Amino acid sequence: MYLRTFATGLVLRILLIVVLIGAIAWALPQSNQMALTALLIIMLLWRVVNLFNYVNITNRKLVRFLESVRYDDFSVRFAANQDDSTFRELSRQFNDVLDAFRQVRADKEASSQYLQTIVQHVNTGLLAFDESGRIELINNAALRLLGLYRLKTLKDLQEDNPELQNLLQNLVSGESVLFQAAADRQLSISSTAIRMRGKLIKLVAIQNIQSELESKELEAWQNLTRVLRHEIMNSVTPIASLVSTMRDIVQQEMEEPDPSHAETWQDLNEALEVVENRTNGLMNFVNAYRTFTSIPKPNMDPVLVLPLVQRITSLFAPTLRDKGIRLTYDIQPDELEISMDQDQIEMVLINLIKNAVEILEGQANARIDIRSSLDQTTQRATLEVSDNGPGIEPDKLEQIFIPFYTTKEDGTGVGLSLSRQILQLHGGVLGVDSQLGSGAKFSLVFKV
């Protein structure tokens, strides 16, 4: 419609110019038509200027329209109140197209904002960087899992964590590797490569699988313990019964002993007594591990940490005083409240403090410290029990949580593995950090 109207207006203006030129050509040779000739020339010039403006208005509108598209400036509006219906239609069409572009951009921005919100709130860490190591995208979960405040380029990791920098730079697309970021963070890192806007981008997904690994490990130990306990009890119980019966028979014979066999009966009785005692001891030992495979589900309630720690401190006060060990606590914030099974967590804290007391016994300036903190960013509360004892050897740091492993002569090796299991049932983590000669620190990490 617009092109047809524009062509008509253009043809009419050209025809009028041609007519004026013809009239000038007729009047110019006649000397008595000078005034008419001048008038016709003025009209011709006016019509030429009019034709130029007529054509140039369209060009200017088209240039403005293309520039607004090129620079994403969709705030431009074309006046639709011209007297010429041709240009009113052109302005309306341009405005309609710009409105469509404006709507597309708004939808695109809304979708981008929606995706950004999702990326920032998923629990999986997402990290994208180009071939030079410049970070294109990183979400809050990735920063939290990597223990970072911000990250602009992989080179920022060179000073504090060169191992992580090297791992990310050399990660092969489709490969998945494990990385120990902290005591409570065993990370699974996988990547894929994509080409976007001509650039090769490596997209990395980061997940904390510490709890899953510990859960599977614990499940394996529990299954093994059940099988061993079942098989051992099946074998030992009849042995204990037979030994008890044999001892009864021997003791009856010893009441009226044959002088020639008296010493033999005495030796046999003592041997059977030893076997019976060791058999009963083995049965008691095996039964002691029943609690390791049958911890009840926690009864979760909000518990104030400060009164909890104060009660446990009072419980150990006489022992600590007798052994010359100083115990201090600092609970921050004062009103810190954690959802937990109070009885089970008390059991964990008592076990940790008891272990620390045994390690510190006889040491000068022995001290146990209990601290708490709350991380609003990660929504995690940490309760720490530390001592200034000799510390734990590096090769034993992970072994101490293995069921039945103990360095004590009279220990069962259940306490720490049971404590870690309790924390797992609470959805938390029990970790340890220690340096030889600098003591040990056990951390109870809870979700709040």
C-alpha positions in Angstrom: 0.0 0.0 0.0 2.8 2.4 1.0 4.9 1.6 -2.1 2.0 2.1 -4.4 1.0 5.4 -2.8 4.7 6.5 -2.8 5.1 5.6 -6.5 2.0 7.5 -7.4 3.1 10.7 -5.6 6.6 10.4 -7.1 5.2 10.0 -10.7 2.8 13.0 -10.2 5.7 15.2 -9.0 7.9 14.2 -11.9 5.1 14.8 -14.4 4.6 18.2 -13.0 8.3 19.0 -13.3 8.3 17.8 -16.9 5.2 20.0 -17.6 7.0 23.0 -16.1 10.1 22.4 -18.1 8.0 22.2 -21.3 6.2 25.5 -20.3 9.6 27.2 -19.7 10.9 25.9 -23.1 7.8 27.4 -24.8 7.9 30.8 -22.9 11.7 31.4 -22.9 12.1 32.4 -26.7 9.3 34.9 -26.4 10.5 38.2 -25.3 7.1 39.3 -24.1 6.8 36.3 -21.7 9.8 37.1 -19.4 7.6 37.5 -16.3 5.9 34.2 -17.1 9.2 32.5 -17.7 10.6 33.7 -14.4 7.5 32.5 -12.6 7.7 29.1 -14.3 11.4 28.8 -13.3 10.6 29.6 -9.7 7.8 27.0 -9.7 10.2 24.5 -11.3 12.8 25.1 -8.6 10.1 24.8 -5.9 8.9 21.5 -7.3 12.5 20.1 -7.6 13.1 20.9 -3.9 9.7 19.4 -3.1 10.6 16.2 -5.0 14.0 16.0 -3.2 12.3 16.4 0.2 9.7 13.9 -0.7 12.3 11.3 -1.6 14.7 12.2 1.2 12.0 12.0 4.0 11.8 8.3 3.3 15.6 7.9 3.3 15.9 9.7 6.6 13.2 7.6 8.2 14.8 4.4 6.8 18.3 5.4 8.1 16.9 6.2 11.6 15.1 2.9 11.6 18.1 0.9 10.6 20.3 2.7 13.1 17.8 2.0 15.9 17.9 -1.7 15.0 21.7 -1.8 14.7 22.3 -0.2 18.2 19.3 -1.9 19.9 17.7 1.5 20.5 14.0 0.6 20.3 13.0 3.8 22.2 12.9 5.7 18.8 9.4 6.7 17.7 8.4 8.0 14.2 5.8 10.8 14.1 2.6 9.6 12.5 0.9 13.0 12.2 2.2 14.1 8.8 -0.2 15.6 6.4 0.8 13.1 3.7 -0.9 9.8 4.2 2.0 8.1 2.6 4.4 9.0 5.4 1.8 8.4 8.1 1.6 4.8 6.8 5.4 4.5 6.7 5.8 5.8 10.2 3.2 3.5 11.5 4.9 0.5 9.9 8.3 1.5 11.3 6.7 1.9 14.8 5.1 -1.5 14.6 8.4 -3.2 13.7 10.2 -1.4 16.5 7.4 -2.4 18.9 7.9 -6.0 17.8 11.7 -5.8 18.3 11.1 -4.1 21.7 8.8 -7.0 22.8 11.4 -9.6 21.6 14.1 -7.9 23.6 11.9 -7.7 26.7 11.1 -11.4 26.4 14.8 -12.2 25.8 15.8 -10.2 28.9 13.1 -11.9 31.0 14.2 -15.3 29.9 17.9 -14.4 30.6 16.9 -13.1 34.0 14.9 -16.3 34.7 17.8 -18.5 33.7 20.3 -16.5 35.7 18.0 -16.8 38.8 17.9 -20.6 38.3 21.7 -20.8 37.8 22.4 -18.8 41.0 20.0 -20.9 43.1 20.8 -24.5 42.1 22.8 -26.5 44.5 25.1 -27.7 41.8 28.1 -25.4 41.2 28.4 -24.1 37.6 31.5 -22.5 36.2 32.2 -21.4 32.6 35.4 -20.0 31.3 37.1 -19.4 27.9 40.4 -20.5 26.5 42.3 -17.7 28.2 40.8 -18.6 31.6 38.5 -15.6 31.8 35.3 -16.5 33.8 32.2 -16.2 31.7 29.8 -17.5 34.4 30.0 -18.7 38.0 27.2 -19.2 40.4 27.0 -18.9 44.2 27.1 -22.7 44.7 30.4 -22.9 42.8 31.9 -20.1 44.9 30.7 -21.8 48.1 32.0 -25.3 47.1 35.4 -24.0 46.1 35.7 -21.8 49.2 36.0 -18.6 47.2 34.5 -15.1 47.6 34.8 -14.2 43.9 36.6 -15.3 40.8 37.3 -13.3 37.6 39.9 -15.5 36.0 41.6 -18.9 36.7 44.8 -17.1 37.3 43.4 -15.8 40.5 43.7 -19.4 41.8 47.4 -19.6 41.1 48.6 -18.2 44.5 46.1 -19.9 46.9 45.1 -23.0 45.1 47.4 -23.9 42.1 46.2 -27.5 42.2 42.6 -26.5 41.5 43.7 -24.1 38.8 45.7 -26.8 37.1 42.8 -29.3 37.4 40.3 -26.9 35.8 42.6 -25.8 33.0 43.5 -29.4 32.0 40.0 -31.0 32.6 39.1 -33.0 29.5 35.6 -32.5 28.1 33.4 -35.4 29.3 35.8 -36.3 32.1 34.8 -36.4 35.8 37.4 -36.1 38.5 37.4 -35.9 42.3 38.9 -33.0 44.3 39.2 -32.6 48.0 38.4 -28.9 48.6 38.2 -29.2 52.4 37.6 -31.7 55.1 33.8 -31.6 54.6 33.9 -31.1 50.8 34.8 -34.0 48.4 34.0 -32.5 45.0 33.0 -34.3 41.8 34.1 -32.0 38.9 33.0 -32.7 35.3 33.1 -30.6 32.2 31.9 -30.2 28.7 33.1 -27.9 25.9 30.8 -25.7 23.8 31.4 -23.2 21.1 29.6 -19.9 21.5 29.9 -16.8 19.4 33.1 -18.3 17.9 34.7 -18.9 21.3 35.4 -22.2 22.9 33.8 -22.3 26.3 34.4 -24.9 28.9 31.4 -25.5 31.2 32.2 -27.2 34.5 29.7 -28.7 36.9 30.7 -29.1 40.6 29.0 -31.3 43.2 29.8 -32.0 46.8 29.6 -35.8 47.2 31.2 -36.0 50.6 28.0 -37.0 52.3 27.2 -39.6 49.6 30.6 -41.1 49.9 30.5 -41.3 53.6 27.0 -42.7 53.5 28.0 -45.5 51.1 31.1 -46.2 53.2 29.1 -46.3 56.4 26.5 -48.6 54.7 29.3 -50.9 53.6 30.8 -51.1 57.1 27.4 -51.7 58.6 26.7 -54.5 56.2 30.1 -56.0 57.0 29.5 -55.7 60.7 26.1 -57.4 60.5 27.6 -60.3 58.6 30.6 -60.7 60.9 28.5 -60.4 64.0 26.0 -62.9 62.7 28.7 -65.4 61.7 30.8 -65.0 64.8 27.8 -65.3 67.1 26.6 -68.4 65.2 30.0 -70.1 65.8 30.9 -68.8 69.3 27.5 -69.4 71.0 27.5 -73.2 70.7 31.2 -73.2 71.6 30.4 -71.2 74.8 27.6 -73.6 75.6 29.7 -76.7 75.0 32.6 -75.3 77.1 30.2 -74.5 80.0 28.8 -78.1 79.8 32.3 -79.6 79.8 33.3 -77.5 82.8 30.3 -78.8 84.7 31.3 -82.4 83.9 34.9 -81.7 84.9 33.9 -80.1 88.1 31.7 -83.1 89.0 34.6 -85.4 88.3 36.9 -83.3 90.4 34.5 -83.7 93.4 35.5 -87.4 93.6 38.9 -87.3 91.8 41.0 -90.3 90.9 44.3 -89.5 92.6 46.1 -90.6 89.4 44.1 -88.1 87.3 43.6 -85.2 89.8 46.3 -83.0 88.3 45.0 -83.7 84.8 41.4 -82.8 85.7 42.7 -79.6 87.4 44.6 -78.6 84.2 41.6 -79.3 82.0 39.3 -77.3 84.3 41.7 -74.3 84.1 41.9 -74.6 80.3 38.2 -74.8 80.0 37.8 -71.8 82.3 40.2 -69.8 80.0 38.3 -70.8 76.9 34.9 -69.9 78.5 36.1 -66.5 79.6 37.6 -65.7 76.2 34.5 -67.0 74.5 32.2 -64.9 76.7 34.6 -61.9 76.1 34.3 -62.4 72.4 30.5 -62.5 72.6 30.5 -59.3 74.6 32.9 -57.7 72.2 30.7 -58.5 69.2 27.5 -57.4 70.9 29.2 -54.1 71.7 29.0 -53.3 67.9 25.2 -53.8 67.8 24.7 -50.1 68.4 26.8 -49.2 65.4 24.3 -50.8 63.0 21.1 -49.8 64.9 21.2 -46.1 65.6 17.6 -44.8 65.9 16.4 -42.0 63.5 17.1 -38.6 65.1 14.2 -36.9 66.8 14.8 -33.4 65.5 14.0 -30.3 67.6 15.3 -26.8 67.8 18.0 -26.7 70.5 19.9 -23.7 71.9 23.6 -24.5 71.6 24.8 -22.4 74.6 22.8 -24.3 77.3 23.8 -27.6 75.7 27.5 -26.8 75.9 27.1 -25.5 79.4 25.5 -28.7 80.6 28.3 -30.8 79.1 31.0 -28.5 80.5 29.4 -29.0 84.0 29.4 -32.7 83.5 33.2 -32.8 82.9 34.1 -30.1 85.4 35.3 -32.5 88.2 37.3 -34.7 85.8 38.9 -31.6 84.2 39.7 -30.1 87.5 41.4 -33.3 88.8 43.5 -33.6 85.6 44.4 -30.0 85.4 42.8 -29.4 82.0 41.1 -26.1 81.2 37.9 -26.1 79.1 36.6 -22.9 77.5 33.7 -22.2 75.2 32.6 -19.3 73.0 29.2 -19.7 71.3 28.5 -17.2 68.6 25.8 -16.0 68.2 24.6 -16.3 71.7 21.1 -17.3 70.6 22.4 -19.9 68.1 19.7 -22.6 67.6 20.2 -25.8 65.6 17.7 -28.5 64.7 19.0 -31.7 66.2 18.4 -34.8 68.4 19.8 -33.4 71.6 20.6 -36.7 73.2 22.5 -38.0 70.2 24.6 -34.7 69.7 25.3 -34.7 73.5 26.7 -38.3 73.0 28.9 -37.0 70.2 30.3 -34.0 72.2 30.9 -36.2 75.2 32.8 -38.7 73.1 35.0 -35.9 71.6 35.7 -34.3 74.9 36.4 -37.6 76.6 38.9 -38.4 73.8 40.6 -35.0 74.2 40.8 -35.5 78.0 42.5 -38.9 77.5 45.0 -37.4 75.0 45.8 -34.4 77.2 46.2 -36.3 80.5 49.5 -35.4 82.1 50.3 -32.5 79.6 51.1 -29.1 81.0 48.8 -26.2 80.0 46.3 -28.6 78.6 43.3 -26.9 77.1 40.0 -27.8 75.3 38.1 -25.2 73.4 34.5 -25.3 72.1 33.6 -22.8 69.5 30.6 -22.2 67.3 29.9 -20.1 64.2 27.1 -19.4 61.8 27.6 -18.8 58.0 24.6 -16.9 56.7 25.7 -17.4 53.1 25.8 -21.2 53.2 23.2 -21.5 56.0 25.5 -23.8 57.9 26.3 -23.8 61.6 29.7 -25.2 62.8 30.4 -26.5 66.3 34.2 -27.1 66.9 35.9 -29.1 69.7 39.7 -28.5 69.6 42.6 -29.3 71.9 46.3 -28.4 72.1 47.5 -32.0 72.3 50.1 -33.7 70.2 47.9 -33.9 67.1 47.0 -36.7 64.8 49.5 -38.2 62.3 48.4 -37.5 58.7 48.1 -41.1 57.7 45.7 -41.7 60.6 43.3 -38.7 60.0 40.9 -40.7 57.9 41.5 -44.0 59.6 40.2 -42.7 62.9 36.6 -42.8 61.4 36.9 -46.4 60.3 34.9 -48.7 62.5 36.9 -50.9 64.9 40.1 -48.8 64.3 41.6 -47.6 67.6 44.9 -46.5 69.0 43.8 -47.2 72.6 44.6 -50.5 74.3 41.1 -50.8 75.7 39.3 -49.0 72.9 36.6 -50.5 70.7 37.0 -48.2 67.7 33.3 -47.4 67.5 33.1 -43.9 69.1 34.2 -41.7 66.2 32.6 -43.8 63.5 29.4 -43.8 65.6 29.7 -40.0 65.9 30.1 -39.5 62.2 27.1 -41.7 61.6 25.0 -39.5 63.9 26.1 -36.4 62.1 25.1 -38.0 58.7 21.7 -38.9 60.1 21.4 -35.2 61.0 22.3 -34.2 57.4 25.6 -32.8 58.6 29.3 -33.6 58.5 31.8 -34.5 61.2 35.3 -33.5 60.0 38.8 -33.3 61.5 41.8 -31.1 61.0 45.1 -31.7 62.7 48.8 -30.9 62.5 51.4 -32.8 64.5 52.3 -30.8 67.6 49.4 -28.4 67.1 46.5 -30.4 68.5 43.3 -31.5 66.7 40.0 -29.9 65.8 36.8 -31.8 65.2 34.1 -29.9 63.4 30.4 -30.6 63.6 28.7 -29.0 60.6 24.9 -28.6 60.6 22.4 -27.2 58.1 20.2 -24.5 59.6 
